[in-house]
Amino acid sequence: MSKLRFSRKKAAVIPELRPMYKIGKLLLILKLCCSGGKASLLKLHLFNWAMLDPKRLQALQLSAKQKELLLGVWGIDPSLNMALSYATSEGLLTRTSNGAYQLTGKSERFILGTKLLELFDTETNELKTIAKKITETMVTQAAKRWVDEI
């Protein structure tokens, strides 16, 4: 009888799924686009999803300009949740009483020490155009429309 033998090869993980890459993006979003360095899970998913495609990011930039969220739905990324867990366990983020994620002193030192804004220079420039113009209220109102759709 013949036998088949398989050997597992190492596969490269695309950067968008690497926890440290996601943590870097999260810190960047919270630093540049969130009042008080704090945001809800939905808002973080919105920014993460928008940053995956230039057209989505342009729509988010236009939303910031018009002060109305033009994106009706966005994706939820499990790898972002994993990065949030890692960042929280490492003390880079903390959870507030309402469940939002907030930068800590350690994360501020991490951002400065790693020169995160320079490492993500393209993303930094794109997020600076949005700044803190996408509010939690805008995100919540968009999410409430999801309930109306069902």
Summary of the structure (lengths in Angstrom):
residues: 150
radius of gyration: 17.7
end to end distance: 56.6
largest distance: 70.0
contacts: 411
relative contact order: 0.19
helix: 62%
strand: 5%
